[in-house]
Amino acid sequence: MRHETDNIRNTDKEKKEVKDLVSLGTIRYDKVYSDEVSLFDLSQHRYIEICYVTEGAGLHRIWNKIYSCKKGSLSILNIAVPHGWFAKDKDQSVTVSNIIFDINDILIGELAEIGNRRFLFNLFSSNNFAVNIKLDLKQQKIIEDFYNDIQDEQVKKKSEWKTIVISKMMMLLIYAKRLAENNETVSYMEMSEEEQIVSRVIQYINNNYNDPAFSMQKTADELYISKASLSRKFYNIMGEHFSDYVRNSRFKRAIYLMQNTQMSNENIAEQCGYKDIPTFYRQFKKIYGVTPQRYREQLLTANNRKKVQNDILLTISENLQRGKTNEIISSIEAALDVGLQPETIINEGLIAGMNIIGARFRENKVFVPEVLVAARAMNKGIQQLKTSVFTELSTPIGTAVICTVKGDMHDIGKNLVKIMLEAQNIRCIDLGVDVDPQEVVSAVKKHDAQLVCASALLTTTRIGQKEIIDALTEAGLREQVYIMVGGAPVTQEFADEIGADCYTKDAASAAQAAKEFLLKTKREGMNIMTNKERFRNCAIGKDIDRTPFMFYFGPWGETIERWKQEDGIEDPGAWCAAEFGFDQGIQIISGPVYMFYYPAFEYKVLEETDRHIIYQDMHGSILQGMKGKSAIPKILKPAVTCREDWEKIRDERLNPDIEERFTPFFYDYVKAVKEMDAPVQIGAYPYGLFGTLRDMIGVEELCYMFYDEPELIHEMMDYITDFWLKLYEKIVQYIDVDIIHIWEDMSGKSGSIISPDMVREFMLPNYKKICDFAKKHNIAVIAVDTDGICDDLIPLFAEAGINMMMPFEVAAGNDVVELRKRFPNMSLMGGIDKMEIAKGKEAIDRELDRIEPLLGKPGYYPALDHLINPEISYKDYVYFVEELRKRIYNNRKTC
């Protein structure tokens, strides 16, 4: 049975169930928890609750505390404790079985007296109101047996069933008490005296709000406290006034009755404690903007619209089964007109129809032509949706590399499997026919595939399926992928012999098996995260399927030239080639937007010698650089030397509201990035606080100005923070951003250039402003880039809300393994000594051995500790990348 307390507290149905000794129910919760969930949204019974998580994982909020829970979590809650179950994210859910009972129906005497030390076998002390226990497998089985026995007696009601239920309940409570005493994982939820009072107030409200004479004074009298004290305590705990809570309780009940009954508005008003109809109408309209009658009419209209939507989805499914492309296109337009979302149209219209075709194909009720025309209709439908809404329609559940093996030119079987896989929302990388095993290896790396589907039609070519498996094994990828084989000469015995994971006799069965595998791995946390999910989770300490595999820092110009000249590498971008198996790299939104000076200063060479070049850069400073070498230039004359310089630059070049800052290319770029599975970043060099000012002023002069002109430094940092946030605000209207990058370079080999006190005074308020912006727009990662030793700054960055730092140069004395221990809540990127990579395989292996303890866990992004230096040969770089990739996948989560 399903408890109705998700919708309304303490219904008549619940009272009746508890009167029959116990109420048992199992509910699946998939609502994602957010900060917007208030205490009012939580359930609160007048009875004891025993809750047991039977499936999944999620969050359990008890009062204002959040507890993680998963299968095997047991919670026992005292009377009137507000609580609720939630999913962690949209791809998860948690299923909970619970028992609700009146203590006086089960126990007698001091065991049933609240406040008595023996109450409920002493499960709760005077201020402990909830017990949470993590059970092992044996304990889970015992609890499940109790639940099943009690439910069986409750349902069948054989002779003496009440006596047996009471006995079983007492044994369950005693067992729970023993678990609480002897289990190291037990935790108690304590309530302050003020919280206990408010809990009783809420319970009294829930029991009496339908009484027209109900009031705060009556509540205060009932609880023997003053009205003023009740009001103050209630607001302190609940964050809202007593009268607002009562009104919300009444209207929550009213909405439930309107949605689920045919009661008249007059009866509903009476049920909700209103003395007269006009007051009910007036307050209802004030809150919802319409009268109760108009609300019910809109409800009826919504129900009618739902029927129309269902009819259209059914029409799309039927037309797809018949291969009627034109009719599908028309129906899709109609579906969009009545408010259906593209993903719903795909899943409940197109894919639903294709699933029926697949089932009929397995049963030999339709044949290859019918499958082909249905697939053609589906593809046309998806193209129509893309044309209509200009958006990515649905995230695939996984990626498959599909091919016909080497030496075999047949493709119809492969094509049918591809059609069926795509119908299940599985992305297919089709390599075609006559495919060499190394092509499969490269494709798996490039696309981070979870499936390999290899087809063969000839007995002489089916050995190619084994060759693909051998090639994947040799490349260290075998454990990453689920290998499916099929074709006329292939049997289950042959599949077992060559070590394949799955054999199916037809395309529809192959698609179903692939879908089941991907959904299973998704539930178990295996290789199915999107690149964006993985990157975000890694930074914020959530579970990851594996460590992200991407490099933030590329090669110096001289490195590329060495690789081209000595190693014959023609492609300058080869360092991040997809063939290495890198994840899709971070996409930085800066090129399509003028993010700093506009107009920029003109770049011009002022003086040139055999060794040096003196020039004005685009930021207005006069610099001296080394010719032919990538080195940090020396500032001869900074762009800002005084307040007048700053004000001139600010007024002439730092106006965030100039429309020309957003180039026409920006909108094409955004569209292209949306189609990628890539983290999106705003901010890069030179967008920081200290870092930006050091480029404007020079390091030495900036250090003087912290003392000589602190007001000017405050003003500059405040302005550039607001300047960038205005630009960021415009960008986030067009694309979901994952990262804000803050460039500082404010540390050296001996530590920070300026003191932590200076950082706190001048920079921390602006960091907090940036982090508040990130939180508002669901930007998960706020990263700071600073070279050198920064141990003394990490606590300050963390205080602001920054959760990621880089690059942790080893030569400066950084050790990311130790830093992770010291700062477990700060994510780190980098920390692999670039100088060791230049020394060959043994040195590379030692360096990877050093950082390997961090792989497979959130909070670390392996990368070199700065740009790839020219001492690293292309051969050593390739070995380093391949070896790191193998270790990342060897440390991935597999269950």
PyMOL commands that set and color helices and strands:
alter all, ss='L'
color gray80, all
select helices_A, chain A and resi 4-6+12-19+39-41+103-106+109-112+119-122+137-156+161-182+193-208+216-223+227-238+242-260+265-271+277-288+292-321+325-337+342-362+368-389+412-423+437-447+463-474+478-480+492-498+507-523+531-540+557-566+574-576+578-580+643-653+659-661+664-674+690-697+699-708+710-731+756-776+794-800+810-812+816-822+834-837+841-854+874-890
alter helices_A, ss='H'
color red, helices_A
select strands_A, chain A and resi 22-29+48-62+65-70+73-77+83-86+94-101+128-134+187-190+398-404+426-430+451-455+482-486+502-503+587-588+604-608+612-616+622-626+634-637+680-682+739-743+747-748+751-752+781-786+804-807+827-832+860-864
alter strands_A, ss='S'
color yellow, strands_A
deselect
rebuild
show_as cartoon
